[in-house]
């Protein structure tokens, strides 16, 4: 059976619709459950969940309150309170296509060697339009966009599924441990890297994870995620997250990450030059700001 885990914090505006998008899918109701983990929301999240519960009484539902603030705590709560052998994490500000769960169910049945998978993440702007400074690189950063084509395959290189559209065999967590509660968002903090930490552990053990083009998640992007304040906080938090993550592994890992940051600066300047030659300074300058903020966070400044 599949357990769909939704971890939520103050997303009452979206929670009914994402639950509904799962419930109207093609996978039979008997083959999955939905576990909603409320991480101390102060809005109408619980009311919207109860409204869905009343409207879809045949859906297997489980409601959990996680008192420890933090996305990793909420994700671990979902693991502990799920009954399925396949765990699918879905973002609380998203929608999924009708074939979403059926895709995961069929895949894991066909591939007993695979322990994790993920699908496309397609941004949808909610009450706003894509700004002119957005480029391929900042789009992935801000919206989580992930698209690797229309063919099923292993994730290439260092790539891994996006945290809001990822499925795991439950046995993965017995092998590598739960999500690191020192990483991941907490309330309004934008610290992350808990998925990267987990997939690095999986990779070191030779575990395979795959890209499934028909398990599609549509990520809703509100206007506040396009502000300069959000951009600065998010990019700085990426650096902080990497500092926490690599230093927990060891000094050598952190120093190698600093060297990698220098390489990334070289790439950023090349990209800035390319945009400047086209007269598109907004895109190029945004990339430099991105890199500057990550470096500051990585150095602890």
DOPA-975942 format. One record per residue (C-alpha): x negated, y, z negated. Coordinates in Angstrom, 1 decimal. Each point is the difference from the previous one (the first is absolute). Example, Ala and Ser with C-alpha at 12.3 -4.5 7.8 and 13.67 -1.06 7.14 Angstrom:
BEGIN
+--------+--------+--------+
:     c1 :     c2 :     c3 :
+--------+--------+--------+
:  -12.3 :   -4.5 :   -7.8 :
:   -1.4 :    3.4 :    0.7 :
+--------+--------+--------+
This chain:
BEGIN
+--------+--------+--------+
:     c1 :     c2 :     c3 :
+--------+--------+--------+
:    0.0 :    0.0 :    0.0 :
:   -1.0 :    3.6 :    0.6 :
:    0.0 :    2.6 :   -2.8 :
:    0.2 :    3.6 :    1.4 :
:   -1.6 :    2.3 :   -2.6 :
:    0.9 :    3.7 :    0.0 :
:   -1.9 :    2.1 :   -2.5 :
:    1.6 :    3.4 :   -0.4 :
:   -0.6 :    3.3 :   -1.8 :
:    2.5 :    2.9 :    0.5 :
:    1.1 :   -1.0 :    3.5 :
:    3.7 :   -0.1 :   -0.6 :
:    0.5 :    1.8 :    3.3 :
:   -1.3 :   -2.9 :    2.0 :
:    0.5 :   -3.2 :   -2.1 :
:    3.6 :   -0.9 :    1.1 :
:   -0.9 :    0.2 :    3.7 :
:   -3.2 :   -2.1 :   -0.3 :
:    1.9 :   -2.7 :   -2.0 :
:    2.7 :    0.1 :    2.7 :
:   -2.4 :   -0.4 :    2.8 :
:   -1.3 :   -3.2 :   -1.6 :
:    3.5 :   -1.4 :   -0.7 :
:    1.2 :    0.4 :    3.6 :
:   -2.9 :   -2.0 :    1.3 :
:    0.1 :   -3.3 :    1.8 :
:   -1.5 :   -2.2 :   -2.7 :
:    2.7 :   -1.9 :   -1.9 :
:    0.9 :    1.3 :   -3.4 :
:   -0.9 :   -3.3 :   -1.6 :
:   -3.6 :    0.3 :    1.2 :
:   -1.0 :    3.1 :   -1.9 :
:    0.5 :    2.2 :   -3.1 :
:   -0.7 :    3.7 :   -0.6 :
:   -1.9 :    1.0 :   -3.1 :
:    0.3 :    3.8 :   -0.7 :
:   -2.6 :    1.3 :   -2.5 :
:    0.9 :    3.4 :   -1.4 :
:   -3.1 :    1.7 :   -1.3 :
:    1.6 :    2.4 :   -2.4 :
:    2.0 :    2.0 :    2.6 :
:    1.7 :    3.1 :   -1.4 :
:    2.3 :    0.5 :    3.0 :
:    3.1 :   -1.9 :    1.3 :
:   -2.0 :   -3.1 :    1.0 :
:    1.8 :   -2.4 :   -2.3 :
:    3.4 :    1.4 :    1.0 :
:   -0.8 :   -0.5 :    3.7 :
:   -1.2 :   -3.6 :   -0.8 :
:    3.3 :   -0.7 :   -1.8 :
:    1.9 :    1.4 :    3.0 :
:   -1.8 :   -2.4 :    2.3 :
:    0.6 :   -2.9 :   -2.4 :
:    3.7 :    0.7 :    0.1 :
:    0.1 :    0.4 :    3.8 :
:   -2.1 :   -3.2 :    0.7 :
:    1.0 :   -2.5 :   -2.7 :
:   -1.2 :   -3.0 :    1.9 :
:   -3.7 :    1.2 :    0.1 :
:   -2.2 :   -1.6 :   -2.7 :
:   -1.2 :    3.0 :   -2.0 :
:   -2.3 :    0.4 :   -3.0 :
:   -0.5 :    3.4 :   -1.8 :
:   -3.1 :    0.6 :   -2.1 :
:   -1.1 :    3.0 :   -2.0 :
:   -3.8 :    0.4 :   -0.2 :
:   -0.8 :    2.3 :   -2.9 :
:   -3.7 :    0.3 :    0.8 :
:   -0.4 :    2.8 :    2.5 :
:   -1.8 :   -0.9 :    3.2 :
:    0.6 :   -1.7 :    3.3 :
:   -2.4 :   -2.9 :   -0.8 :
:    1.9 :   -0.6 :   -3.2 :
:    3.3 :    0.0 :    1.9 :
:   -1.4 :   -2.4 :    2.7 :
:   -1.3 :   -2.4 :   -2.7 :
:    3.4 :    0.1 :   -1.7 :
:    1.6 :   -1.0 :    3.3 :
:   -2.4 :   -3.0 :    0.3 :
:    0.9 :   -1.1 :   -3.5 :
:    3.7 :    0.3 :    0.5 :
:    0.3 :   -1.5 :    3.5 :
:    1.1 :   -3.6 :    0.8 :
:   -1.2 :   -0.2 :    3.6 :
:   -3.2 :   -1.6 :    1.2 :
:   -0.3 :    2.8 :    2.6 :
:   -0.1 :    3.6 :   -1.3 :
:    0.8 :    2.8 :    2.3 :
:   -0.7 :    3.6 :   -1.1 :
:    2.1 :    2.7 :    1.6 :
:   -0.4 :    3.7 :   -0.6 :
:    2.9 :    1.8 :   -1.7 :
:    0.0 :    2.8 :    2.6 :
:    0.4 :   -2.1 :    3.0 :
:    2.3 :   -2.1 :    2.2 :
:   -0.7 :   -3.4 :    1.6 :
:    1.2 :   -1.6 :    3.2 :
:    2.6 :   -2.8 :    0.0 :
:   -2.6 :   -2.7 :    0.9 :
:   -2.3 :    1.1 :   -2.8 :
:    0.4 :   -2.8 :   -2.6 :
:    0.6 :   -2.6 :    2.7 :
:   -3.3 :    0.8 :    1.5 :
:   -1.8 :   -0.5 :   -3.2 :
:    1.9 :   -3.2 :   -0.8 :
:   -0.8 :   -1.5 :    3.4 :
:   -3.6 :    1.0 :   -0.1 :
:   -0.9 :   -1.5 :   -3.4 :
:    1.7 :   -3.2 :    1.0 :
:   -2.0 :   -0.3 :    3.2 :
:   -3.3 :    1.0 :   -1.6 :
:   -0.7 :   -1.8 :   -3.2 :
:   -3.6 :    1.3 :    0.0 :
:    1.1 :    3.6 :   -0.1 :
:    0.4 :    1.6 :   -3.4 :
:    1.0 :    3.6 :    1.0 :
:    1.4 :    2.0 :    2.9 :
:    1.3 :    3.4 :    0.8 :
:    1.8 :    1.8 :    2.8 :
:    0.2 :    3.4 :    1.8 :
:    0.7 :    3.1 :   -2.1 :
:    1.7 :    2.6 :    2.2 :
:    0.4 :    3.6 :   -1.4 :
:    3.4 :    1.7 :    0.3 :
:    0.1 :    3.6 :   -0.9 :
:    2.9 :    0.8 :   -2.4 :
:    1.2 :    3.6 :    0.4 :
:   -3.3 :    1.2 :    1.6 :
:   -2.1 :   -0.3 :    3.1 :
:   -3.6 :   -1.2 :    0.5 :
:   -2.3 :    3.0 :   -0.5 :
:   -2.5 :    1.2 :    2.6 :
:   -3.0 :   -0.9 :   -2.2 :
:    1.0 :   -3.7 :    0.0 :
:   -2.4 :   -2.3 :    1.8 :
:   -0.4 :   -3.7 :    0.3 :
:   -2.2 :    0.0 :   -3.1 :
:    2.0 :    2.3 :   -2.3 :
:    3.2 :   -1.8 :    1.2 :
:   -1.2 :   -3.3 :   -1.5 :
:   -1.0 :    1.8 :   -3.2 :
:    3.3 :    1.9 :   -0.5 :
:    2.6 :   -2.4 :    1.3 :
:   -1.8 :   -3.4 :   -0.4 :
:    0.6 :   -0.7 :    3.7 :
:   -1.2 :   -3.4 :    1.0 :
:    0.4 :   -1.5 :    3.5 :
:   -2.3 :   -2.6 :    1.5 :
:    2.1 :   -0.9 :    3.1 :
:    2.7 :   -2.5 :    0.7 :
:   -2.0 :   -3.2 :   -0.5 :
:   -0.3 :   -2.1 :   -3.2 :
:   -3.6 :   -0.3 :   -1.1 :
:   -2.4 :    0.2 :   -2.9 :
:   -0.7 :    3.5 :   -1.3 :
:   -3.3 :    1.1 :    1.6 :
:   -3.2 :    1.0 :   -1.8 :
:    0.7 :    1.8 :   -3.2 :
:    3.7 :    0.7 :    0.7 :
:    2.7 :   -1.4 :   -2.2 :
:    3.8 :    0.3 :   -0.4 :
:    1.4 :    3.3 :   -1.3 :
:    1.1 :   -0.2 :   -3.6 :
:    3.6 :    0.9 :    0.7 :
:    0.5 :   -2.8 :    2.6 :
:   -2.0 :   -3.0 :   -1.2 :
:    0.9 :   -3.6 :   -0.8 :
:   -2.0 :   -2.5 :   -2.1 :
:    0.2 :   -3.6 :   -1.1 :
:    0.5 :    0.2 :   -3.8 :
:   -3.0 :   -2.3 :   -0.4 :
:   -2.2 :    2.9 :    1.1 :
:    0.4 :    1.7 :   -3.3 :
:   -0.9 :   -3.2 :   -1.9 :
:   -3.3 :   -0.1 :    2.0 :
:   -1.1 :    3.7 :    0.0 :
:    2.0 :    1.5 :   -2.9 :
:    2.7 :    2.7 :    0.0 :
:   -0.1 :    3.6 :    1.2 :
:   -2.6 :    2.1 :   -1.9 :
:    2.0 :    2.3 :   -2.3 :
:   -2.9 :    2.5 :    0.0 :
:    0.8 :    0.6 :    3.7 :
:    3.2 :    0.9 :    1.7 :
:    2.4 :    3.0 :   -0.4 :
:    1.2 :    1.0 :   -3.4 :
:    2.9 :    2.4 :   -0.1 :
:   -1.0 :    2.9 :    2.2 :
:   -3.6 :   -1.0 :    0.2 :
:   -1.2 :   -1.1 :    3.4 :
:   -2.8 :   -2.4 :   -1.0 :
:    0.1 :   -3.1 :    2.2 :
:   -2.3 :   -2.8 :    1.3 :
:    1.7 :   -2.8 :   -1.9 :
:    0.9 :   -1.7 :    3.2 :
:   -3.6 :    0.4 :    1.3 :
:   -1.3 :   -1.4 :   -3.2 :
:    2.3 :   -3.1 :    0.3 :
:   -0.8 :   -0.6 :    3.7 :
:   -3.7 :    0.3 :   -0.6 :
:    0.3 :   -2.8 :   -2.6 :
:    1.9 :   -2.1 :    2.4 :
:   -2.5 :    0.6 :    2.8 :
:   -2.9 :   -1.1 :   -2.3 :
:    1.8 :   -3.3 :   -0.5 :
:    0.5 :   -0.6 :    3.7 :
:    3.8 :    0.6 :   -0.1 :
:    1.7 :    0.8 :    3.3 :
:    2.7 :    2.7 :    0.5 :
:    1.9 :    0.8 :    3.2 :
:    1.7 :    2.7 :    1.9 :
:    3.6 :   -0.7 :    0.9 :
:    1.3 :    2.5 :    2.6 :
:    3.7 :   -0.8 :   -0.6 :
:    0.0 :    0.7 :   -3.8 :
:    0.5 :    3.7 :    0.4 :
:    0.3 :    2.6 :   -2.8 :
:    1.1 :    3.6 :    0.8 :
:   -1.7 :    2.4 :   -2.5 :
:    2.0 :    3.1 :   -0.8 :
:   -2.1 :    3.2 :   -0.2 :
:    1.6 :    3.0 :   -1.8 :
:   -1.2 :    3.6 :    0.5 :
:   -2.0 :    0.0 :   -3.3 :
:   -2.4 :   -2.5 :    1.4 :
:   -1.0 :    2.4 :    2.7 :
:   -1.0 :    2.8 :   -2.3 :
:   -3.6 :    1.1 :   -0.6 :
:    0.3 :   -0.7 :   -3.7 :
:    1.0 :   -3.6 :    0.6 :
:   -2.7 :   -0.4 :    2.6 :
:   -2.7 :    1.2 :   -2.4 :
:    1.2 :   -2.0 :   -2.9 :
:    0.3 :   -3.2 :    2.1 :
:   -3.4 :    0.3 :    1.6 :
:   -1.8 :    0.8 :   -3.3 :
:    1.8 :   -2.9 :   -1.6 :
:   -1.4 :   -2.4 :    2.7 :
:   -3.5 :    1.0 :   -1.0 :
:    0.8 :   -0.4 :   -3.7 :
:    1.6 :   -3.4 :    0.7 :
:   -3.1 :   -1.2 :    1.8 :
:   -2.2 :    1.2 :   -2.8 :
:    2.1 :   -2.0 :   -2.6 :
:    0.2 :   -3.0 :    2.2 :
:   -3.7 :   -0.3 :    1.1 :
:   -1.4 :    0.8 :   -3.4 :
:    2.1 :   -2.7 :   -1.6 :
:   -1.7 :   -2.4 :    2.3 :
:   -3.5 :    1.3 :   -0.7 :
:   -2.5 :    2.8 :    0.6 :
:   -1.2 :   -1.5 :    3.2 :
:    3.5 :    0.0 :    1.5 :
:    0.5 :    3.6 :   -0.9 :
:   -3.4 :    1.1 :    1.5 :
:    0.8 :   -1.9 :    3.2 :
:    3.4 :    1.8 :    0.1 :
:   -1.9 :    3.3 :   -0.3 :
:   -2.2 :   -0.9 :    3.0 :
:    3.1 :   -1.0 :    1.9 :
:    1.5 :    3.5 :   -0.8 :
:   -3.0 :    1.6 :    1.6 :
:    0.6 :   -2.1 :    3.2 :
:    3.7 :    1.1 :   -0.1 :
:   -1.2 :    3.6 :   -0.1 :
:   -1.9 :   -0.6 :    3.2 :
:    3.1 :   -1.4 :    1.6 :
:    2.1 :    2.9 :   -1.2 :
:   -2.3 :    2.6 :    1.5 :
:    0.0 :   -1.9 :    3.3 :
:    3.8 :    0.0 :    0.0 :
:    0.1 :    3.7 :   -1.0 :
:   -2.2 :    0.8 :    2.9 :
:    2.3 :   -1.9 :    2.4 :
:    3.1 :    1.9 :   -1.3 :
:   -1.9 :    3.3 :    0.2 :
:   -0.9 :   -0.5 :    3.6 :
:    3.7 :   -0.4 :    0.7 :
:    0.8 :    3.1 :   -2.0 :
:    1.9 :   -2.0 :   -2.5 :
:   -1.6 :    1.4 :   -3.2 :
:    3.0 :   -0.8 :   -2.2 :
:   -0.5 :   -3.8 :    0.4 :
:   -3.8 :    0.2 :   -0.4 :
:    0.1 :    2.3 :   -3.0 :
:    2.5 :   -2.3 :   -1.7 :
:   -2.4 :   -2.9 :    0.4 :
:   -2.8 :    2.0 :   -1.6 :
:    2.2 :    0.9 :   -2.9 :
:    1.0 :   -3.7 :   -0.3 :
:   -3.7 :   -1.1 :   -0.2 :
:   -1.0 :    2.9 :   -2.4 :
:    2.8 :   -0.9 :   -2.4 :
:   -0.8 :   -3.8 :    0.1 :
:   -3.7 :    0.8 :   -0.7 :
:    0.8 :    2.2 :   -3.0 :
:    2.2 :   -2.7 :   -1.5 :
:   -2.7 :   -2.7 :    0.7 :
:   -2.6 :    2.1 :   -1.8 :
:    2.3 :    0.9 :   -2.9 :
:    0.0 :    3.7 :    0.7 :
+--------+--------+--------+
